[in-house]
Amino acid sequence: MKTLYKIRYAAIAMIEIISLSACSDNDGDTTVYIPNAGAIVKANFYITDEPDVRTFSIKITPKTYPDLNPVGAASDAVIHIAADPEKVESYNALHNTDYPVLPAGSYTISETVAIAAGECESSPVTVTVNAKDNIAPFTEYLLPVSIVGAEGIDCAHCCQTVYFLYRGSLDASSMQLLDRSGWTVLDASSEEPREGDWGHSGLKEACIDDDLNTFWGTDWSTSHPQPPHWITIDIGKSTHIQGVAVQAREEGYDGPKTMYLEVSDNGSDWTMAGEFKDIPSAGQFRSFMPEAVDGRYVKLTITSVNGGPHVTVSEFNLF
């Protein structure tokens, strides 16, 4: 069986090599091709209610390669374009990748474009992807798009397929934060009650009180503990967690600079959920986890501070 696979992949590779070689050895016939054919075109975007729209054009080959001044079309031509999902398997085999096909129904493609007589380039081909509720965020999908026919000009040549690599991300700033009404702060490495003299609280519970003027602060009146600083919270029930949000105090100092988050189902056995670096000293920091996690208990550990050595956190939340 392994031998058959090797033969199959070798045949695929040979076909690809022959195709790419043909792109470099134009035989003089006037034909059409897709720029960037055979290559990956990365399409990164945020998943929103609005679709992602990409365009590309189809061009006429030069009469003699590498002359880059092709003669325009002898007459009006119509080019037919379509998705070519069956090519994903051969692309993965050739390049040792495992991209899934962009799901059917999540995209539309211009079925035809025109090249007017005397012109060397088509009107734009439009690829529209409606990603919301159709694709998984942070997953790379491959969509081959090919010239599948033409009228008024030859298309029986090379460079007929371009590969779009789609990756939809979510915008952390637009994510809805979790309801914290059932949250309980269980413990912290230290806290600073003296902050209460100035209305800042300083107690561990202050980082979930919806008051930007208060904050959890580590001890500075009786000692000066060095990082790491940590705080553990019971969020009341097992929850699907996609990301973290940390609000710095209004003065903009002593906030976390690097930190990591752990989750647990029982409050004693912890699993790393994500590490976060280069956190700004002011405003709210939001970030997705490398992968979404589920858990009831969370532990935030601050490993370095903007200022310090003690840390302050005005508000802590998840989404």
C-alpha positions as CSV (number, residue, x, y, z in Angstrom):
1,M,0.0,0.0,0.0
2,K,2.8,2.4,0.9
3,T,4.4,1.7,-2.5
4,L,1.2,2.6,-4.3
5,Y,1.0,5.9,-2.4
6,K,4.6,6.7,-3.3
7,I,3.9,6.0,-6.9
8,R,0.8,8.1,-6.8
9,Y,2.5,11.1,-5.2
10,A,5.4,10.8,-7.6
11,A,3.0,11.0,-10.5
12,I,1.3,14.1,-9.0
13,A,4.7,15.7,-8.5
14,M,5.7,15.0,-12.1
15,I,2.5,16.5,-13.4
16,E,3.1,19.6,-11.4
17,I,6.7,20.0,-12.6
18,I,5.6,19.6,-16.2
19,S,2.9,22.2,-15.7
20,L,5.2,24.7,-14.1
21,S,7.9,24.1,-16.8
22,A,5.3,24.9,-19.4
23,C,4.7,28.3,-17.8
24,S,8.4,29.1,-18.5
25,D,8.4,27.9,-22.1
26,N,5.6,29.6,-24.0
27,D,5.1,27.9,-27.3
28,G,4.0,31.2,-29.0
29,D,0.2,30.5,-29.0
30,T,-2.0,33.3,-27.7
31,T,-3.6,32.0,-24.5
32,V,-4.7,33.1,-21.1
33,Y,-3.3,32.5,-17.7
34,I,-3.7,33.5,-14.0
35,P,-0.9,35.5,-12.4
36,N,0.4,33.7,-9.3
37,A,-0.9,30.5,-10.6
38,G,0.4,27.4,-8.7
39,A,1.2,29.6,-5.7
40,I,-0.5,30.3,-2.4
41,V,-2.3,33.6,-2.1
42,K,-2.8,34.2,1.6
43,A,-6.2,35.7,2.5
44,N,-6.3,36.7,6.2
45,F,-9.3,38.6,7.4
46,Y,-11.6,39.2,10.4
47,I,-14.8,37.2,10.5
48,T,-17.7,39.7,10.6
49,D,-21.1,40.1,9.2
50,E,-19.5,41.6,6.1
51,P,-18.1,39.1,3.5
52,D,-14.4,39.0,2.5
53,V,-14.0,40.0,-1.2
54,R,-10.9,39.3,-3.2
55,T,-10.2,40.0,-6.9
56,F,-7.7,39.0,-9.5
57,S,-7.5,39.2,-13.3
58,I,-6.7,36.9,-16.1
59,K,-4.1,37.9,-18.6
60,I,-3.0,37.0,-22.1
61,T,0.5,35.4,-22.4
62,P,3.2,37.1,-24.3
63,K,3.9,35.8,-27.8
64,T,7.5,35.0,-26.9
65,Y,8.6,34.4,-23.4
66,P,10.1,36.3,-21.6
67,D,8.8,39.2,-23.7
68,L,6.3,40.9,-21.3
69,N,4.5,42.9,-23.9
70,P,1.7,40.6,-25.1
71,V,-0.5,41.4,-28.1
72,G,-4.1,42.2,-27.2
73,A,-6.9,39.8,-27.9
74,A,-7.7,39.4,-31.6
75,S,-11.5,39.6,-30.7
76,D,-13.7,39.7,-27.7
77,A,-13.1,36.7,-25.4
78,V,-15.1,35.2,-22.5
79,I,-13.3,33.2,-19.8
80,H,-15.1,30.7,-17.5
81,I,-13.8,30.4,-13.9
82,A,-14.8,28.0,-11.1
83,A,-13.7,26.6,-7.8
84,D,-11.6,23.5,-8.2
85,P,-11.8,21.8,-4.8
86,E,-10.6,18.4,-6.1
87,K,-7.1,19.9,-6.5
88,V,-6.7,20.3,-2.7
89,E,-5.8,16.6,-2.2
90,S,-3.1,16.7,-4.9
91,Y,-1.8,20.1,-3.5
92,N,-1.5,18.6,0.0
93,A,0.2,15.5,-1.3
94,L,2.7,17.5,-3.3
95,H,3.5,20.1,-0.6
96,N,3.2,17.8,2.5
97,T,0.3,19.9,3.9
98,D,-3.1,19.0,5.2
99,Y,-5.3,22.0,4.4
100,P,-9.0,21.4,4.4
101,V,-11.2,22.6,1.5
102,L,-13.0,25.9,2.1
103,P,-16.5,24.7,2.8
104,A,-19.0,24.6,-0.1
105,G,-21.6,27.2,0.4
106,S,-19.3,29.7,2.1
107,Y,-18.1,31.4,-1.1
108,T,-19.1,32.6,-4.6
109,I,-16.9,33.2,-7.6
110,S,-17.5,35.1,-10.8
111,E,-18.5,32.5,-13.4
112,T,-17.3,34.5,-16.4
113,V,-15.1,37.5,-17.1
114,A,-14.4,39.2,-20.4
115,I,-11.3,40.3,-22.3
116,A,-12.2,43.0,-24.9
117,A,-10.6,42.9,-28.3
118,G,-7.2,44.6,-28.2
119,E,-6.9,44.2,-24.4
120,C,-4.4,42.0,-22.6
121,E,-6.2,41.7,-19.2
122,S,-9.7,40.6,-18.1
123,S,-12.2,42.4,-16.0
124,P,-11.8,41.4,-12.3
125,V,-12.6,37.9,-11.1
126,T,-14.4,38.3,-7.7
127,V,-14.1,35.7,-5.0
128,T,-16.5,36.4,-2.1
129,V,-16.4,34.5,1.2
130,N,-19.2,34.7,3.7
131,A,-17.2,33.3,6.7
132,K,-19.6,34.0,9.6
133,D,-21.2,30.7,10.8
134,N,-19.6,28.9,7.8
135,I,-15.9,28.4,8.8
136,A,-14.0,27.8,12.1
137,P,-11.9,30.8,13.2
138,F,-8.1,30.5,13.1
139,T,-8.3,27.6,10.7
140,E,-6.6,27.7,7.3
141,Y,-8.7,26.6,4.4
142,L,-7.5,26.1,0.8
143,L,-9.6,27.1,-2.2
144,P,-8.2,26.4,-5.7
145,V,-9.8,28.6,-8.4
146,S,-9.3,27.6,-12.1
147,I,-9.9,28.7,-15.6
148,V,-12.2,26.0,-16.8
149,G,-13.0,27.2,-20.3
150,A,-12.9,30.1,-22.8
151,E,-14.6,31.4,-25.9
152,G,-12.7,33.4,-28.4
153,I,-9.2,32.5,-27.0
154,D,-7.2,29.5,-26.1
155,C,-6.9,28.3,-22.5
156,A,-5.3,24.9,-23.0
157,H,-2.1,25.9,-21.5
158,C,-0.5,26.1,-18.1
159,C,-0.9,28.4,-15.1
160,Q,-4.7,27.9,-14.9
161,T,-5.2,27.6,-11.2
162,V,-4.5,29.9,-8.2
163,Y,-4.7,28.7,-4.6
164,F,-6.3,30.9,-2.0
165,L,-5.4,30.2,1.6
166,Y,-8.1,31.6,3.8
167,R,-7.7,32.2,7.5
168,G,-10.5,34.0,9.3
169,S,-9.8,35.6,12.7
170,L,-12.0,37.1,15.3
171,D,-11.4,40.7,16.6
172,A,-10.8,40.4,20.3
173,S,-11.9,44.0,20.8
174,S,-15.4,43.1,19.6
175,M,-15.9,40.0,21.7
176,Q,-18.5,40.1,24.4
177,L,-17.0,39.8,27.9
178,L,-18.4,37.2,30.3
179,D,-21.0,38.0,33.0
180,R,-19.1,38.1,36.3
181,S,-22.1,38.2,38.6
182,G,-21.4,34.6,39.7
183,W,-17.6,35.0,40.1
184,T,-15.7,34.6,43.4
185,V,-12.1,35.5,44.0
186,L,-10.7,32.6,46.0
187,D,-7.1,33.6,46.7
188,A,-4.2,35.8,45.7
189,S,-0.5,35.8,46.3
190,S,-0.9,39.0,48.3
191,E,-3.1,42.1,48.5
192,E,-2.7,45.7,49.8
193,P,-5.5,47.0,52.1
194,R,-3.7,50.3,52.5
195,E,-4.9,51.2,49.0
196,G,-8.4,51.5,50.5
197,D,-7.2,54.7,52.3
198,W,-7.3,56.4,48.8
199,G,-10.4,54.7,47.6
200,H,-8.6,52.1,45.5
201,S,-9.4,49.1,47.6
202,G,-6.3,47.1,46.9
203,L,-8.1,43.9,47.8
204,K,-8.2,40.9,45.5
205,E,-12.0,41.3,44.9
206,A,-11.5,44.8,43.4
207,C,-10.4,43.4,40.0
208,I,-14.0,42.0,39.3
209,D,-16.0,44.9,40.8
210,D,-16.7,46.9,37.6
211,D,-15.1,50.0,39.1
212,L,-12.1,51.3,37.1
213,N,-11.0,53.4,40.1
214,T,-10.4,50.4,42.3
215,F,-7.8,47.6,41.7
216,W,-6.3,44.5,43.1
217,G,-2.8,45.5,44.3
218,T,0.0,43.3,45.7
219,D,1.5,44.1,49.1
220,W,3.8,47.1,49.4
221,S,3.2,48.3,53.0
222,T,4.6,45.3,54.8
223,S,6.8,43.7,52.2
224,H,7.6,43.9,48.5
225,P,7.1,40.5,47.0
226,Q,8.7,40.0,43.6
227,P,6.9,38.5,40.6
228,P,5.3,36.1,40.0
229,H,2.0,37.4,41.4
230,W,-1.1,35.3,41.1
231,I,-4.9,35.3,41.7
232,T,-7.4,32.5,41.5
233,I,-11.1,32.9,40.6
234,D,-14.1,30.5,40.7
235,I,-16.3,31.6,37.7
236,G,-19.2,29.5,39.0
237,K,-19.6,26.9,36.4
238,S,-17.7,25.2,33.6
239,T,-17.3,27.8,30.9
240,H,-16.1,28.0,27.3
241,I,-13.2,30.5,27.3
242,Q,-11.8,32.0,24.2
243,G,-9.7,34.9,25.5
244,V,-8.6,37.1,28.4
245,A,-9.1,40.8,29.1
246,V,-7.0,42.8,31.6
247,Q,-7.6,46.5,32.4
248,A,-4.7,48.6,33.7
249,R,-5.3,51.1,36.5
250,E,-6.2,54.6,35.2
251,E,-2.8,55.9,36.2
252,G,-1.3,53.5,33.7
253,Y,1.5,51.9,35.7
254,D,2.2,48.7,37.7
255,G,0.1,46.7,35.3
256,P,1.1,43.2,34.0
257,K,3.7,43.1,31.3
258,T,3.8,39.3,30.8
259,M,1.4,36.8,32.3
260,Y,-0.2,33.4,31.7
261,L,-3.6,31.9,32.4
262,E,-4.4,28.4,33.7
263,V,-7.7,26.7,33.9
264,S,-9.1,23.9,36.1
265,D,-12.2,21.8,36.6
266,N,-11.6,21.2,40.3
267,G,-9.5,24.2,41.5
268,S,-6.4,22.0,42.1
269,D,-5.3,20.4,38.8
270,W,-4.3,23.2,36.5
271,T,-3.8,23.2,32.7
272,M,-1.9,26.0,30.8
273,A,-4.4,28.0,28.6
274,G,-2.2,30.7,27.2
275,E,0.8,33.0,27.7
276,F,0.7,36.7,26.9
277,K,3.6,39.1,26.4
278,D,4.2,42.8,25.7
279,I,1.0,43.9,27.5
280,P,0.7,47.7,27.3
281,S,0.9,49.7,30.5
282,A,-2.3,51.6,29.9
283,G,-5.8,50.8,28.7
284,Q,-7.4,47.4,28.3
285,F,-5.4,44.4,26.9
286,R,-7.4,41.7,25.1
287,S,-6.1,38.5,23.5
288,F,-7.4,35.2,22.3
289,M,-6.1,32.0,23.8
290,P,-4.0,29.8,21.3
291,E,-7.0,27.5,21.6
292,A,-10.3,27.9,23.3
293,V,-10.6,26.0,26.6
294,D,-13.3,24.9,29.1
295,G,-13.1,25.2,32.9
296,R,-14.6,26.5,36.0
297,Y,-11.6,27.9,37.8
298,V,-8.9,30.2,36.4
299,K,-5.6,31.3,37.7
300,L,-3.8,34.4,36.4
301,T,-0.1,34.5,37.0
302,I,1.8,37.8,36.3
303,T,5.5,37.0,35.6
304,S,6.7,40.6,35.0
305,V,5.3,44.1,35.6
306,N,5.3,47.5,33.8
307,G,7.1,49.2,36.7
308,G,6.9,47.0,39.7
309,P,7.8,45.0,41.6
310,H,4.2,45.0,42.9
311,V,1.3,44.7,40.4
312,T,-2.1,46.3,40.1
313,V,-5.0,45.0,38.0
314,S,-8.1,47.2,37.8
315,E,-10.4,44.7,36.0
316,F,-9.9,41.1,35.0
317,N,-12.3,39.4,32.6
318,L,-12.7,36.6,30.0
319,F,-14.6,36.2,26.8
